[in-house]
Amino acid sequence: MTSYDSQYPWASLSLKRECTSLCTAKRIKAFRDGQALCKDDEKDVMVGLCELDEPVCRDGTLPPIQRFTFIYATLFERLGFRLPFSDFEKDLLTMLNVAPAQLHPNSWGFVRAFQILCAGLDIIPTTPMFLYFFELKQSSPKQFWTSLNSVSGRGLLTLFQSSYKGGKGAFLKILAPEHNTALLEGFPLYWTRLPTPQGARQMEELTLTEREGCARLEGLEVVFDIHKILDLEYRKVDLKLFIERQMALSQKELLRRIKQQESNKVGTSLRTKGSSPKAIILESEQETTQSDPKLKRKRAEPLNLEASDSTDNVPLSALSLKKSRQLSLVQEGLLHNIHQVEASSLFLVGRLEASERKESKVVSDLAAANKEIEQLRVDLVDFAKLKKTLEDKEAELSVLEAEVDELKSKAESSSARCQVLEDEKEELVDQLCSTLKEGFQLALDQVKILHPDIDVSAADITKEIVDGQLVELS
């Protein structure tokens, strides 16, 4: 019994007991060190710690209150899933009313491969387009995961694994950092009680653009290997070549071509005159280049077309019927050979075109690289010139800095000398004033002795004579 057994009465006991082994900081760090979670920066995703008995059906209503969602580790490890969710994935989860952990890994394989396949064909995937090829039937309450199934007659992708093992018991609690709150917006975060069944969409329910996209996908008439599609996610050129090759090797496409050419290639070649040949042997390779085992052909047995030595006792109608059947067998054998040659030709043409494209790309890249090398050489010469100019300027700057230091020293010395001279000037002025006062007073004393009756009290060194009168200096 766990602390969550009394919670979520709608959930089965097995769902409440589904806990994660990635519940310690050490285990989470070890997982993240060896596995990318993000398409871009790993700092855009946080992984929280789960309690030992925390079930995968827990929601955000219990303390501590926080926004999170669970994602099974197998999605990152085996299916190459990376956060953040695309708009298509968010819209699909909302339409199905399921949380990321609630959708079966095989179904996630369909979702991811569908997006990659659309990208290879330059088609924008939408939820109605996806539900044209896949459907979600009413799930049983006892069913653990919610599963998508291919619509009958519209097979597009193989199943990732017929019996998916090793997916349970290891999921991550994904949190959104403050700078990336949009990570957990736009889709159901927590396990839902009632997923919404989605039946197969019909063409008339789609928009014009969606119809064109579905028609292109359905027109391929190929059931793609989901593992190969997932492996080519980040190799767009190889993905396009793989799609083209599968289209070329489509069984229905080949048979359609054969039927178109049948009347022209076979009609005249099968007309014979005179006696029939003794035997015609139609041989083909043990196996064609088709990837579909249904299209493999066995060696044809020799066809004995020897006529009877005597036709006297055989009715004419019987001979005609016999010849008609023999010609029909010949025709079938020739069609087999034509089928093989057609398949081989298309395959070789595809490879030749791919080689030509690669060669053209290599030549283009080489020309671009040579152009860049020439530009780098020019830039290198310019850089050498700039480096030389910089070195010259640095030498000039050093000389100027030395001259400035010398001038600063002289200026400081001159400033000190000016201060000394200023001090001496002040001292001389003081001495001059004292001498002037003493001389003026000496003159007044002499006047007093020579002319005692003269009043010299009004005389002062700070006065001057103006119009015969003593006035203060202005």
Stockholm file with secondary structure:
# STOCKHOLM 1.0

chainA/1-474         MTSYDSQYPWASLSLKRECTSLCTAKRIKAFRDGQALCKDDEKDVMVGLCELDEPVCRDGTLPPIQRFTFIYATLFERLGFRLPFSDFEKDLLTMLNVAPAQLHPNSWGFVRAFQILCAGLDIIPTTPMFLYFFELKQSSPKQFWTSLNSVSGRGLLTLFQSSYKGGKGAFLKILAPEHNTALLEGFPLYWTRLPTPQGARQMEELTLTEREGCARLEGLEVVFDIHKILDLEYRKVDLKLFIERQMALSQKELLRRIKQQESNKVGTSLRTKGSSPKAIILESEQETTQSDPKLKRKRAEPLNLEASDSTDNVPLSALSLKKSRQLSLVQEGLLHNIHQVEASSLFLVGRLEASERKESKVVSDLAAANKEIEQLRVDLVDFAKLKKTLEDKEAELSVLEAEVDELKSKAESSSARCQVLEDEKEELVDQLCSTLKEGFQLALDQVKILHPDIDVSAADITKEIVDGQLVELS
#=GR chainA/1-474 SS CCTTTTSCTTSCHHHHTCCCSCCSHHHHHHHHHHSCCBSSCGGGCEEECCCTTCCTTCCTTSSSCCCCEEEEHHHHHTSCCCBSCCHHHHHHHHHHTCCGGGBCHHHHHHHHHHHHHHHHTTCCCCHHHHHHHEEBCCCCTTCSSBCCEECTTCCCBCCSCSSCCSCTTCEEEEECCGGGGGGGCSSCCSCCSSCCCBCCCCGGGSCHHHHHHHHHHHHTCCCBCHHHHHHTTTCHHHHHHHHHHHHHTCHHHHHHHHHHHHHHHHTTTTCCCSSCCSEECCCCCSSCSCSSGGGCCCCCCCEECCCCSCCTTSCHHHHHHHHHHHHHHHHHHHHHHHHHHHHHHHHHHHHHHHHHHHHHHHHHHHHHHHHHHHHHHHHHHHHHHHHHHHHHHHHHHHHHHHHHHHHHHHHHHHHHHHHHHHHHHHHHHHHHHHHHHHHHHHHHHHHHHHCTTSCCTTCCTTEEEETTEEEECC
#=GC SS_cons         CCTTTTSCTTSCHHHHTCCCSCCSHHHHHHHHHHSCCBSSCGGGCEEECCCTTCCTTCCTTSSSCCCCEEEEHHHHHTSCCCBSCCHHHHHHHHHHTCCGGGBCHHHHHHHHHHHHHHHHTTCCCCHHHHHHHEEBCCCCTTCSSBCCEECTTCCCBCCSCSSCCSCTTCEEEEECCGGGGGGGCSSCCSCCSSCCCBCCCCGGGSCHHHHHHHHHHHHTCCCBCHHHHHHTTTCHHHHHHHHHHHHHTCHHHHHHHHHHHHHHHHTTTTCCCSSCCSEECCCCCSSCSCSSGGGCCCCCCCEECCCCSCCTTSCHHHHHHHHHHHHHHHHHHHHHHHHHHHHHHHHHHHHHHHHHHHHHHHHHHHHHHHHHHHHHHHHHHHHHHHHHHHHHHHHHHHHHHHHHHHHHHHHHHHHHHHHHHHHHHHHHHHHHHHHHHHHHHHHHHHHHHHCTTSCCTTCCTTEEEETTEEEECC
//
